[in-house]
Structures are given as C-alpha cells and as structure tokens.
Amino acid sequence: MKPLLPLLCTLLVSCSLFRDEPKVIVLVTFDTTRADAISAYGDDNASTPNLDALAARGVRFEMALTPLPTTLGSHTSMMSGLDTHGHHVPRNGTPVPESVPLLAEKLQAAGWDRIAVVGAMPLKASMGLSRGFRAYLDTSLNEQPRRTADQVTDDALRAIDARPDDSPLFLFVHYYDPHTPWIEAPQDIRDKFVSPDFKVPDKGRKSLKGLQARSRKGQKIGRKLARSMRKLYLAQVHWTDQEFGRLMDGLKTRGLMDNALIIMTADHGEMLSESHLGQVYTHGPDVDLPVTRVPMIVAGSGDFQTPKNQVVSRRVRLQDIANTILGQAKLTQDLGTGEDLATVWSGTAGPPPPHFAEATRSGISPLKGKASPDEWANAHYERAIFDDEAMLVWTPWRKQPPSLFTLTAEQRPLDAPEKLTGLKAKLDDWDARAPAKAPAVLDAKTEEALRSLGYLE
C-alpha cells in the first residue's frame, strides 16, 4: 500500500490546484460596432479572427439589441439590468443616479476584485459607472477624450499585474476605436481594407458630415465611395479585434483563461450608407437595426463552461448581461429586469420580452424634438419596439406615422396593420411610464469633450 501514497497525494494536490484556479469574468465592449462588422456574423469584407475564435468556442447571439445608440446609457443598461426608463440615463453627460444598483457593487460585496479600463470620456469615472470598481482607469489619466486600443490593452494588463491578491476577478474593458473618425487604426491595417489612394483627411469627421449633408439633400452616395467608407470602418473593427486578441493572449500567459467567462458585445452600432433607413454615417438619431443590433458572444471554460460553436437566434438584450454574470458568479440575480443568458443558450428560457429602444437626438438641430423640462429627455426622438417577430419604428418629431419592419438583418418593410397597431399600443404604454428626467447641464469641459467626439449637434 505504501507505494500508492505518493500517487494518491499527487492526485489530491492536482485536484486541489484545479479547484483553486482563479475565477475570471471579463466583459469587453467594442464601441460603435455593428453585428455585421464581425466576420462570424457573415460579412465577407469583415475580418475579426479573434472574435471568430471566441464564437467557435462559445455562444453567438444573432439578435442582441441595445436600448439606445449612445455610450453611457447603453453601458449603464449592461451594468444595471435596466433600460433607459429604469436607470434614468438618457444620453452621454448625464451621470448614473446613485440609487441605481450596479454590477460591480454586487461583486464587491461578494469578495470579487473589480478592474475597469475605458477608452473614452463618456465613461469617465465621474459619470457613475465607476461605483464598485477597485480600479477604474479612464481617460482623465491623460486628459484626452479618447485613447487607442493598444493603450487600453496595455493598461488592462498592467492593472492585472498590479492586483493585490488572487481574489476572483471581474475585468471590464471598453475599446473606443470603431467610433468615428476612423483614423486610429495603423496605416498598414487600413491599407489592407482600402486602397492607399483613398484618403480621409485628419478631420475625418468633417468628411462624414459632408456625406450626411449630401444625403439630406437627396443626393446619392456612390457605391464605390460607400464601399470604401464601409471598409475603412471595418479596418477600425479589425484593429480593435487585434487588440482584443492581445488581451486574451495576455490573460492566457498569466494563467487566467482556464477558469474564465468572456463576454464580448458592443454598446451600439453605426449607420453607414443606409439612407433608406435613416441618417448616414452617425448614431444617435435612429434606432434602426444597423445601430440597435449588436454582436454578443459568450465563451467560458472551467466552472464557466459554455456550449461550443452555438448560434442562438432568440432575441436578447444588453440588459441581460448583469444578471448573467451574477448567475455565473453564483450570486443572486437581482439587477433590473435582465434575463440569465445561460437559460437562453440552454433552451430553458421562455419567449423574449418586448425590447424598447430610443434615439438620443434628432441629428438635425438641437431644437428638433427637444423635450420640455417636465418630460423624459428623449420623449420626441425616434423610438422602436421589437416584439412579435417584428419591429415598429416611430419618430414623433417628424410627425409621421410609425413604420413596421421584419426583425431580420435586412429590416424589410412589413405590411401587417393589426401587428402595427398592437406594437404601437405597447410602445405608447412604455412611453407613458417614462420618468420626467431632463438631461444634465454639462460643464464646459465635458461639453467640449463630447463635442470633439461628435456627440453634440
């Protein structure tokens, strides 16, 4: 029997080591990233090999939706499990109310370490999402409104290396680079997507404004130009995917991927040349699928093991992320109204609830659609309901009737009067329950930064 003792001890030690592998949950968001900018979603011009690899070893959601096309509010939905009416953040610059419980606070109370690294000032610490994080690295560190993907990755890995102990880790990383003016990707990457002869000036946003003005006048944007602009955007997403891959490699070399859950998504998408749906080369004024449909991929290992290479067609929301993470951490799922995505990929969830989305500006003038002080700030901007395998879009300030579309990537017009009436009634009911919440009055520095990033009209 004695010769068996060393082997038995080795086995016991091995099992103990396995149980003691650090638990890691990582939430990564790509700003301004449409679902079809990820090659796993089927676009032949897109190139995101690292996200494709994540999808191959996890679950990809075909129809994930954001409640609004702007950075702070959509991230608040991820962290609170609430839509805009629930968390009272109508747009960038309006801080998250202290009364809204957040994911990092729940994890803090449960003994998890919490690190956040964000790529742009809409998520700066003073906006409130920093609550509950031990380390929250924002752009105020270098007084710039945005920083590049490589800087974000570097800071995230440095923050991990500086951890005080081996507590379970929640890491939130926000990459801003797919946002306009699409000049952050290194030139050699851009040259792989568009001809080196295709130049967007350093004032790239001015060039996009010109295309928007042409579209409003009814002038068509040529196919060649539209293709080049799309590929320039895809180059930014590719560059961000490259940095995402470096982050994943960094976690692996540090022994943090064997017992890890990785969630990747986007806060919203971007309108490109879809003038038949809304305003081109922007986000904020519209709630059509190019801006409300986002990628969402979940892959786990060890205690967080997920199915491999699974595609889920059932509709899900950014609000579902918080309770999904709480469930995976074996904590009470009590944030907002979000579902547990594990019940969705396992097939045990019921039908999806209606999803509501709303725009944050008119895109034409600050006065168009402006709410009165006793109204919800976005009350007159474009809004949508996604339900009953359809989507209804309505723009009150334009004083036109609502439109009904198929809930497919193509968003085709749908002729179903009874369905339109039913969805409009649900949307009206949601609007009637909106809080009276005006946007915050911006200080001069915040206003200047938001204007430099293209958020203000």
ZISUL-V595902 format. One record per residue. N is the residue number from 1. RES is the residue in three letters. PSI is psi in whole degrees, 0 to 359 (none if undefined). Layout:
BEGIN
n:N res:RES psi:PSI
n:N res:RES psi:PSI
END
This chain:
BEGIN
n:1 res:MET psi:327
n:2 res:LYS psi:319
n:3 res:PRO psi:339
n:4 res:LEU psi:341
n:5 res:LEU psi:315
n:6 res:PRO psi:320
n:7 res:LEU psi:318
n:8 res:LEU psi:317
n:9 res:CYS psi:320
n:10 res:THR psi:317
n:11 res:LEU psi:318
n:12 res:LEU psi:319
n:13 res:VAL psi:318
n:14 res:SER psi:315
n:15 res:CYS psi:319
n:16 res:SER psi:319
n:17 res:LEU psi:321
n:18 res:PHE psi:318
n:19 res:ARG psi:332
n:20 res:ASP psi:4
n:21 res:GLU psi:134
n:22 res:PRO psi:137
n:23 res:LYS psi:133
n:24 res:VAL psi:130
n:25 res:ILE psi:125
n:26 res:VAL psi:126
n:27 res:LEU psi:117
n:28 res:VAL psi:129
n:29 res:THR psi:135
n:30 res:PHE psi:123
n:31 res:ASP psi:144
n:32 res:THR psi:44
n:33 res:THR psi:113
n:34 res:ARG psi:155
n:35 res:ALA psi:320
n:36 res:ASP psi:6
n:37 res:ALA psi:356
n:38 res:ILE psi:126
n:39 res:SER psi:334
n:40 res:ALA psi:340
n:41 res:TYR psi:2
n:42 res:GLY psi:0
n:43 res:ASP psi:120
n:44 res:ASP psi:336
n:45 res:ASN psi:342
n:46 res:ALA psi:154
n:47 res:SER psi:99
n:48 res:THR psi:71
n:49 res:PRO psi:329
n:50 res:ASN psi:320
n:51 res:LEU psi:326
n:52 res:ASP psi:319
n:53 res:ALA psi:322
n:54 res:LEU psi:316
n:55 res:ALA psi:325
n:56 res:ALA psi:333
n:57 res:ARG psi:16
n:58 res:GLY psi:214
n:59 res:VAL psi:130
n:60 res:ARG psi:127
n:61 res:PHE psi:123
n:62 res:GLU psi:326
n:63 res:MET psi:76
n:64 res:ALA psi:138
n:65 res:LEU psi:145
n:66 res:THR psi:151
n:67 res:PRO psi:346
n:68 res:LEU psi:149
n:69 res:PRO psi:58
n:70 res:THR psi:158
n:71 res:THR psi:306
n:72 res:LEU psi:313
n:73 res:GLY psi:319
n:74 res:SER psi:322
n:75 res:HIS psi:327
n:76 res:THR psi:323
n:77 res:SER psi:319
n:78 res:MET psi:320
n:79 res:MET psi:346
n:80 res:SER psi:341
n:81 res:GLY psi:15
n:82 res:LEU psi:154
n:83 res:ASP psi:186
n:84 res:THR psi:320
n:85 res:HIS psi:335
n:86 res:GLY psi:320
n:87 res:HIS psi:353
n:88 res:HIS psi:31
n:89 res:VAL psi:94
n:90 res:PRO psi:341
n:91 res:ARG psi:175
n:92 res:ASN psi:142
n:93 res:GLY psi:349
n:94 res:THR psi:109
n:95 res:PRO psi:154
n:96 res:VAL psi:126
n:97 res:PRO psi:142
n:98 res:GLU psi:340
n:99 res:SER psi:350
n:100 res:VAL psi:113
n:101 res:PRO psi:143
n:102 res:LEU psi:156
n:103 res:LEU psi:313
n:104 res:ALA psi:327
n:105 res:GLU psi:318
n:106 res:LYS psi:318
n:107 res:LEU psi:325
n:108 res:GLN psi:314
n:109 res:ALA psi:334
n:110 res:ALA psi:5
n:111 res:GLY psi:14
n:112 res:TRP psi:148
n:113 res:ASP psi:148
n:114 res:ARG psi:121
n:115 res:ILE psi:135
n:116 res:ALA psi:140
n:117 res:VAL psi:118
n:118 res:VAL psi:150
n:119 res:GLY psi:356
n:120 res:ALA psi:159
n:121 res:MET psi:340
n:122 res:PRO psi:337
n:123 res:LEU psi:22
n:124 res:LYS psi:156
n:125 res:ALA psi:324
n:126 res:SER psi:348
n:127 res:MET psi:350
n:128 res:GLY psi:342
n:129 res:LEU psi:352
n:130 res:SER psi:346
n:131 res:ARG psi:125
n:132 res:GLY psi:343
n:133 res:PHE psi:136
n:134 res:ARG psi:316
n:135 res:ALA psi:126
n:136 res:TYR psi:101
n:137 res:LEU psi:110
n:138 res:ASP psi:185
n:139 res:THR psi:351
n:140 res:SER psi:346
n:141 res:LEU psi:327
n:142 res:ASN psi:13
n:143 res:GLU psi:31
n:144 res:GLN psi:145
n:145 res:PRO psi:342
n:146 res:ARG psi:159
n:147 res:ARG psi:159
n:148 res:THR psi:163
n:149 res:ALA psi:322
n:150 res:ASP psi:325
n:151 res:GLN psi:319
n:152 res:VAL psi:314
n:153 res:THR psi:315
n:154 res:ASP psi:314
n:155 res:ASP psi:323
n:156 res:ALA psi:316
n:157 res:LEU psi:322
n:158 res:ARG psi:320
n:159 res:ALA psi:324
n:160 res:ILE psi:317
n:161 res:ASP psi:336
n:162 res:ALA psi:9
n:163 res:ARG psi:140
n:164 res:PRO psi:339
n:165 res:ASP psi:186
n:166 res:ASP psi:33
n:167 res:SER psi:157
n:168 res:PRO psi:141
n:169 res:LEU psi:132
n:170 res:PHE psi:119
n:171 res:LEU psi:124
n:172 res:PHE psi:123
n:173 res:VAL psi:128
n:174 res:HIS psi:119
n:175 res:TYR psi:130
n:176 res:TYR psi:349
n:177 res:ASP psi:329
n:178 res:PRO psi:352
n:179 res:HIS psi:150
n:180 res:THR psi:153
n:181 res:PRO psi:21
n:182 res:TRP psi:45
n:183 res:ILE psi:7
n:184 res:GLU psi:328
n:185 res:ALA psi:141
n:186 res:PRO psi:150
n:187 res:GLN psi:324
n:188 res:ASP psi:330
n:189 res:ILE psi:316
n:190 res:ARG psi:324
n:191 res:ASP psi:339
n:192 res:LYS psi:340
n:193 res:PHE psi:321
n:194 res:VAL psi:157
n:195 res:SER psi:140
n:196 res:PRO psi:339
n:197 res:ASP psi:344
n:198 res:PHE psi:111
n:199 res:LYS psi:131
n:200 res:VAL psi:128
n:201 res:PRO psi:163
n:202 res:ASP psi:327
n:203 res:LYS psi:62
n:204 res:GLY psi:327
n:205 res:ARG psi:329
n:206 res:LYS psi:321
n:207 res:SER psi:319
n:208 res:LEU psi:322
n:209 res:LYS psi:324
n:210 res:GLY psi:319
n:211 res:LEU psi:323
n:212 res:GLN psi:317
n:213 res:ALA psi:319
n:214 res:ARG psi:319
n:215 res:SER psi:320
n:216 res:ARG psi:331
n:217 res:LYS psi:1
n:218 res:GLY psi:7
n:219 res:GLN psi:134
n:220 res:LYS psi:147
n:221 res:ILE psi:120
n:222 res:GLY psi:150
n:223 res:ARG psi:320
n:224 res:LYS psi:316
n:225 res:LEU psi:316
n:226 res:ALA psi:319
n:227 res:ARG psi:318
n:228 res:SER psi:320
n:229 res:MET psi:319
n:230 res:ARG psi:317
n:231 res:LYS psi:327
n:232 res:LEU psi:319
n:233 res:TYR psi:316
n:234 res:LEU psi:331
n:235 res:ALA psi:322
n:236 res:GLN psi:320
n:237 res:VAL psi:321
n:238 res:HIS psi:316
n:239 res:TRP psi:318
n:240 res:THR psi:320
n:241 res:ASP psi:322
n:242 res:GLN psi:317
n:243 res:GLU psi:326
n:244 res:PHE psi:318
n:245 res:GLY psi:322
n:246 res:ARG psi:324
n:247 res:LEU psi:315
n:248 res:MET psi:318
n:249 res:ASP psi:321
n:250 res:GLY psi:321
n:251 res:LEU psi:321
n:252 res:LYS psi:315
n:253 res:THR psi:339
n:254 res:ARG psi:7
n:255 res:GLY psi:30
n:256 res:LEU psi:19
n:257 res:MET psi:357
n:258 res:ASP psi:341
n:259 res:ASN psi:62
n:260 res:ALA psi:148
n:261 res:LEU psi:124
n:262 res:ILE psi:125
n:263 res:ILE psi:123
n:264 res:MET psi:136
n:265 res:THR psi:189
n:266 res:ALA psi:156
n:267 res:ASP psi:328
n:268 res:HIS psi:175
n:269 res:GLY psi:210
n:270 res:GLU psi:136
n:271 res:MET psi:131
n:272 res:LEU psi:250
n:273 res:SER psi:19
n:274 res:GLU psi:64
n:275 res:SER psi:338
n:276 res:HIS psi:344
n:277 res:LEU psi:322
n:278 res:GLY psi:209
n:279 res:GLN psi:136
n:280 res:VAL psi:154
n:281 res:TYR psi:51
n:282 res:THR psi:179
n:283 res:HIS psi:154
n:284 res:GLY psi:315
n:285 res:PRO psi:344
n:286 res:ASP psi:158
n:287 res:VAL psi:27
n:288 res:ASP psi:168
n:289 res:LEU psi:327
n:290 res:PRO psi:335
n:291 res:VAL psi:337
n:292 res:THR psi:339
n:293 res:ARG psi:125
n:294 res:VAL psi:159
n:295 res:PRO psi:149
n:296 res:MET psi:120
n:297 res:ILE psi:133
n:298 res:VAL psi:126
n:299 res:ALA psi:134
n:300 res:GLY psi:159
n:301 res:SER psi:166
n:302 res:GLY psi:233
n:303 res:ASP psi:342
n:304 res:PHE psi:22
n:305 res:GLN psi:130
n:306 res:THR psi:164
n:307 res:PRO psi:156
n:308 res:LYS psi:140
n:309 res:ASN psi:42
n:310 res:GLN psi:136
n:311 res:VAL psi:127
n:312 res:VAL psi:124
n:313 res:SER psi:341
n:314 res:ARG psi:140
n:315 res:ARG psi:137
n:316 res:VAL psi:175
n:317 res:ARG psi:160
n:318 res:LEU psi:330
n:319 res:GLN psi:343
n:320 res:ASP psi:348
n:321 res:ILE psi:316
n:322 res:ALA psi:310
n:323 res:ASN psi:332
n:324 res:THR psi:314
n:325 res:ILE psi:318
n:326 res:LEU psi:320
n:327 res:GLY psi:318
n:328 res:GLN psi:332
n:329 res:ALA psi:4
n:330 res:LYS psi:40
n:331 res:LEU psi:162
n:332 res:THR psi:130
n:333 res:GLN psi:83
n:334 res:ASP psi:26
n:335 res:LEU psi:113
n:336 res:GLY psi:217
n:337 res:THR psi:14
n:338 res:GLY psi:149
n:339 res:GLU psi:171
n:340 res:ASP psi:114
n:341 res:LEU psi:339
n:342 res:ALA psi:327
n:343 res:THR psi:336
n:344 res:VAL psi:310
n:345 res:TRP psi:340
n:346 res:SER psi:351
n:347 res:GLY psi:12
n:348 res:THR psi:355
n:349 res:ALA psi:153
n:350 res:GLY psi:193
n:351 res:PRO psi:148
n:352 res:PRO psi:145
n:353 res:PRO psi:162
n:354 res:PRO psi:144
n:355 res:HIS psi:135
n:356 res:PHE psi:143
n:357 res:ALA psi:151
n:358 res:GLU psi:146
n:359 res:ALA psi:166
n:360 res:THR psi:359
n:361 res:ARG psi:169
n:362 res:SER psi:331
n:363 res:GLY psi:356
n:364 res:ILE psi:307
n:365 res:SER psi:147
n:366 res:PRO psi:339
n:367 res:LEU psi:338
n:368 res:LYS psi:119
n:369 res:GLY psi:7
n:370 res:LYS psi:131
n:371 res:ALA psi:157
n:372 res:SER psi:164
n:373 res:PRO psi:335
n:374 res:ASP psi:16
n:375 res:GLU psi:161
n:376 res:TRP psi:137
n:377 res:ALA psi:328
n:378 res:ASN psi:17
n:379 res:ALA psi:330
n:380 res:HIS psi:1
n:381 res:TYR psi:170
n:382 res:GLU psi:144
n:383 res:ARG psi:165
n:384 res:ALA psi:155
n:385 res:ILE psi:136
n:386 res:PHE psi:111
n:387 res:ASP psi:160
n:388 res:ASP psi:40
n:389 res:GLU psi:35
n:390 res:ALA psi:169
n:391 res:MET psi:135
n:392 res:LEU psi:131
n:393 res:VAL psi:133
n:394 res:TRP psi:134
n:395 res:THR psi:92
n:396 res:PRO psi:319
n:397 res:TRP psi:339
n:398 res:ARG psi:348
n:399 res:LYS psi:46
n:400 res:GLN psi:154
n:401 res:PRO psi:159
n:402 res:PRO psi:161
n:403 res:SER psi:147
n:404 res:LEU psi:138
n:405 res:PHE psi:160
n:406 res:THR psi:147
n:407 res:LEU psi:65
n:408 res:THR psi:164
n:409 res:ALA psi:330
n:410 res:GLU psi:339
n:411 res:GLN psi:66
n:412 res:ARG psi:147
n:413 res:PRO psi:144
n:414 res:LEU psi:128
n:415 res:ASP psi:96
n:416 res:ALA psi:81
n:417 res:PRO psi:318
n:418 res:GLU psi:319
n:419 res:LYS psi:319
n:420 res:LEU psi:314
n:421 res:THR psi:317
n:422 res:GLY psi:318
n:423 res:LEU psi:322
n:424 res:LYS psi:322
n:425 res:ALA psi:321
n:426 res:LYS psi:321
n:427 res:LEU psi:319
n:428 res:ASP psi:320
n:429 res:ASP psi:319
n:430 res:TRP psi:316
n:431 res:ASP psi:324
n:432 res:ALA psi:338
n:433 res:ARG psi:9
n:434 res:ALA psi:144
n:435 res:PRO psi:157
n:436 res:ALA psi:97
n:437 res:LYS psi:107
n:438 res:ALA psi:152
n:439 res:PRO psi:156
n:440 res:ALA psi:150
n:441 res:VAL psi:122
n:442 res:LEU psi:139
n:443 res:ASP psi:163
n:444 res:ALA psi:320
n:445 res:LYS psi:317
n:446 res:THR psi:318
n:447 res:GLU psi:317
n:448 res:GLU psi:318
n:449 res:ALA psi:317
n:450 res:LEU psi:323
n:451 res:ARG psi:322
n:452 res:SER psi:334
n:453 res:LEU psi:359
n:454 res:GLY psi:16
n:455 res:TYR psi:340
n:456 res:LEU psi:144
n:457 res:GLU psi:none
END
